[in-house]
Amino acid sequence: MQTDQHLITKQMLQPWLPVRAVDAHKGNSGSVAIIGGDSGMVGAVLLAARAALLSGAGRVYAAMLCDTAPVVDLLHPEVMMRKPDTIAALSQLDAVAIGPGLGQSDRAIAVLTFWLAQARPLVLDADALNLIAQHHHLTELLKSRHAQTVITPHVGEAARLMAIGSVDIQKQRVEAAIKLAHSLQVTCVLKGAGTVIAEQDGSYCINSTGNSALATGGTGDVLTGVIASLIAQGLESVRAAKLGVYVHGAAADYLVAQGVGPLGLTASELITAVRSEINQLSLC
């Protein structure tokens, strides 16, 4: 089913890159909220928020469920910390990402239920997807959404969403991504070697960038932040997904070529390389 015409290319992506006017201000560059970070998993939200920031979003908020979450990101104090129940009051949010480190508590279910019912673009990852797989009312809320929605499952999460085995997903990755996109009415980013981006109408693209260095904790959180940032900057969800996946993989390729990986590359190292890839792509 895969042909060269389905591969993501630089030529495809370049017209979609965000362009800043000479008189732009932070309000023109999009506002993003990242929600998750239950106890022991606050790093996931920080990684996604930092990735959103370095991908060009003008404002980035991080909302964590953990009661002892940090009040400031010392590495990137530009990220604004909020509580999940105060994020909803921010009228200017252009995209919301939910799932990194979210956990599966009753509170997590309540937060996810609230945002699925809102008319804001969403990027759903990690435990947001696990909760949707477990709770019928969340699945129905997702299907009924009219706002743009991107899901970014790895193979295990996709298998849970489809109630089949991971081996079955791997055997037919394109078909699985298309089925998820259609059944849930979303843009589906099925992560893995040859990440598949599928749309509700059955169309799809396959990413050719990336390598095994991405097989480490936190890189998926980075991708979530990048895609949310691009949506906030004005890209349609499917274009944000394609561009985000491409630069995410290209960043890993660049770092490995520099000797940073494949063994030992970290998600934090990936973030600055993603920024470089986005800016380099705009110069091509």
C-alpha positions in Angstrom: 0.0 0.0 0.0 3.0 2.3 0.5 4.4 4.2 -2.5 6.7 7.1 -2.9 3.8 9.4 -3.6 2.7 8.9 0.1 6.1 10.0 1.5 6.3 13.3 3.3 8.8 15.6 1.5 10.4 19.0 2.1 8.7 20.4 -0.9 5.3 19.4 0.5 6.1 21.1 3.9 7.8 24.3 3.0 4.6 26.2 1.9 3.1 25.4 5.3 5.8 26.8 7.5 4.7 29.5 9.9 5.9 33.0 8.7 6.3 35.8 11.2 5.6 39.4 10.0 8.1 42.0 10.8 5.6 43.6 13.3 4.6 40.4 14.9 4.1 40.0 18.7 3.6 37.0 20.9 -0.1 37.2 20.6 0.2 36.5 16.8 2.3 33.4 17.4 -0.3 31.2 19.1 -1.0 30.1 22.7 -0.6 26.5 23.8 -1.6 24.7 27.0 -0.1 21.3 27.9 -2.1 19.4 30.5 -0.9 16.2 32.3 1.9 15.6 34.8 0.5 13.6 37.6 2.7 12.6 40.5 6.0 11.2 39.3 5.4 12.3 35.7 5.8 16.1 35.7 8.7 15.8 33.3 6.5 14.7 30.5 4.6 18.0 30.6 7.8 20.0 30.8 9.2 18.3 27.8 6.0 18.9 25.8 5.8 22.5 26.9 9.5 23.2 26.1 9.0 21.6 22.7 6.0 23.8 22.0 8.0 26.9 23.1 11.0 26.1 20.9 8.8 25.2 18.0 7.6 28.8 17.8 4.5 29.2 20.0 4.2 32.7 21.4 2.7 31.7 24.8 3.0 28.3 26.4 1.2 27.1 29.6 1.9 24.0 31.5 -0.8 22.6 33.8 0.0 19.6 36.0 -2.2 17.4 38.1 0.5 16.8 40.7 -0.1 18.7 43.8 3.6 19.3 44.3 4.4 20.3 40.8 7.0 23.0 40.3 5.8 26.6 40.2 8.4 27.5 37.6 10.4 25.7 34.9 13.9 26.7 35.8 15.3 25.7 32.5 12.7 27.6 30.5 11.0 30.2 32.8 9.1 31.4 29.7 6.7 28.5 30.3 3.8 29.7 32.5 2.6 27.3 35.2 -1.0 26.9 35.9 -3.4 24.5 37.7 -5.6 22.4 35.4 -8.8 24.1 36.8 -7.5 27.5 35.9 -6.4 26.7 32.4 -10.0 26.7 31.2 -10.4 30.4 32.0 -7.7 31.3 29.4 -9.8 32.6 26.5 -6.8 33.0 24.1 -5.8 29.4 23.9 -5.3 28.3 20.3 -4.4 24.6 21.0 -4.4 22.3 23.9 -2.4 19.1 24.3 -3.6 16.5 26.9 -1.9 13.3 28.0 1.8 13.6 28.8 2.1 12.1 32.3 -1.7 12.5 32.8 -2.2 9.3 34.7 -5.5 7.5 34.9 -7.1 8.9 38.1 -10.6 10.1 38.5 -9.2 13.6 38.3 -7.5 12.8 35.0 -10.8 11.5 33.7 -12.6 14.7 34.7 -10.0 16.9 33.1 -10.1 14.9 29.8 -13.9 14.9 29.8 -14.0 18.7 30.2 -11.6 19.3 27.3 -13.1 16.8 24.9 -16.3 18.8 25.2 -14.6 22.1 24.4 -14.4 23.7 20.9 -10.6 24.0 21.0 -8.1 22.1 18.8 -6.7 19.2 20.8 -3.7 17.0 20.6 -4.2 13.7 22.5 -1.4 11.5 23.6 -0.4 8.9 26.2 -2.8 8.4 29.1 -5.4 10.5 27.3 -5.6 7.8 24.7 -5.5 5.0 27.3 -8.4 6.6 29.1 -10.4 6.9 25.9 -9.8 3.3 25.2 -11.1 2.3 28.7 -14.2 4.6 28.9 -17.0 4.6 26.4 -18.2 8.1 27.3 -14.8 9.5 26.4 -14.8 7.7 23.1 -18.2 9.1 22.2 -17.2 12.6 23.2 -14.1 12.3 21.0 -16.2 11.1 18.0 -18.7 14.0 18.4 -16.1 16.7 18.4 -16.2 19.3 15.6 -12.9 21.1 16.5 -9.6 19.8 15.0 -8.2 16.8 16.9 -4.9 14.9 16.5 -4.1 11.6 18.3 -0.5 10.4 18.5 -0.6 6.8 19.6 2.3 4.4 19.7 1.5 0.8 18.7 0.5 -0.2 22.2 -1.9 2.7 22.6 -3.3 2.1 19.1 -3.9 -1.5 20.0 -5.8 -0.6 23.1 -8.0 1.9 21.1 -8.8 -0.8 18.6 -9.1 -3.6 21.1 -6.7 -5.8 19.1 -3.1 -7.0 19.6 0.0 -4.9 18.9 1.3 -7.5 16.5 -1.9 -7.0 14.4 -1.2 -3.2 14.3 2.4 -3.7 13.2 1.3 -6.0 10.4 -1.0 -3.4 8.9 0.1 0.0 10.1 -1.4 2.1 7.4 -4.7 0.3 7.5 -4.8 0.7 11.3 -4.0 4.4 11.2 -6.7 5.0 8.6 -9.3 3.0 10.6 -8.5 5.0 13.8 -8.7 8.3 11.9 -12.1 7.3 10.4 -13.7 5.7 13.4 -12.7 8.4 15.9 -13.0 11.3 13.5 -9.5 12.6 14.0 -6.1 13.0 12.4 -4.1 9.9 13.5 -0.4 9.9 13.9 0.6 6.3 14.4 4.2 6.5 15.7 7.0 4.1 15.0 9.4 3.3 12.2 7.7 5.0 9.2 5.2 7.0 11.2 1.8 7.1 9.5 -0.3 10.2 9.4 -3.9 9.3 8.4 -7.0 11.4 7.8 -10.6 10.7 8.2 -11.2 10.4 4.5 -8.7 7.5 4.2 -5.8 9.6 2.8 -2.4 9.1 4.4 1.3 10.0 4.4 4.3 8.2 5.7 7.3 9.8 7.3 10.8 8.9 6.2 12.8 10.8 8.8 13.9 9.5 12.2 15.8 6.6 13.6 16.1 4.3 16.6 17.5 7.1 18.7 13.8 8.1 19.2 13.2 4.9 21.1 13.7 6.5 24.5 11.4 8.1 27.1 10.0 11.6 26.4 10.4 11.8 22.7 6.7 11.3 22.2 6.0 14.1 24.6 8.3 16.3 22.5 6.3 15.4 19.3 3.0 16.3 21.1 4.3 19.7 22.0 5.6 20.4 18.5 2.3 19.5 16.8 0.3 21.5 19.3 2.6 24.5 18.8 2.2 24.3 15.0 -1.6 24.2 15.3 -1.5 27.2 17.6 0.5 29.0 15.0 -2.2 28.6 12.4 -1.6 25.3 10.6 -4.5 22.9 10.0 -4.2 19.8 12.2 -3.1 17.4 9.4 -0.4 19.8 8.2 0.8 20.4 11.7 1.0 16.6 12.2 3.0 16.1 9.0 5.4 19.0 9.6 5.8 18.0 13.2 6.6 14.4 12.5 9.0 15.3 9.8 11.1 17.8 11.8 11.0 15.6 14.9 12.5 12.7 12.9 14.9 15.0 11.1 16.2 16.4 14.4 17.0 12.8 15.5 18.8 12.2 12.2 20.9 15.3 12.6 21.9 14.5 16.1 22.9 10.9 15.3 25.0 12.3 12.4 26.7 14.5 15.0 27.4 11.5 17.2 24.7 12.2 19.7 23.0 8.8 19.6 21.5 6.6 18.6 22.4 5.3 22.1 21.9 7.8 24.8 20.1 10.6 22.9 17.6 12.3 25.3 14.3 13.9 24.6 15.7 17.2 26.0 18.5 17.2 23.4 16.0 16.6 20.7 14.0 19.8 21.4 16.7 22.3 20.4 17.4 20.2 17.3 13.8 20.4 16.3 14.0 24.2 16.5 17.0 24.1 14.2 15.2 21.8 11.7 12.2 24.1 11.5 14.3 27.1 10.9 16.5 25.3 8.4 13.5 24.1 6.5 12.3 27.6 6.0 15.6 28.5 4.4 15.5 25.7 1.8 
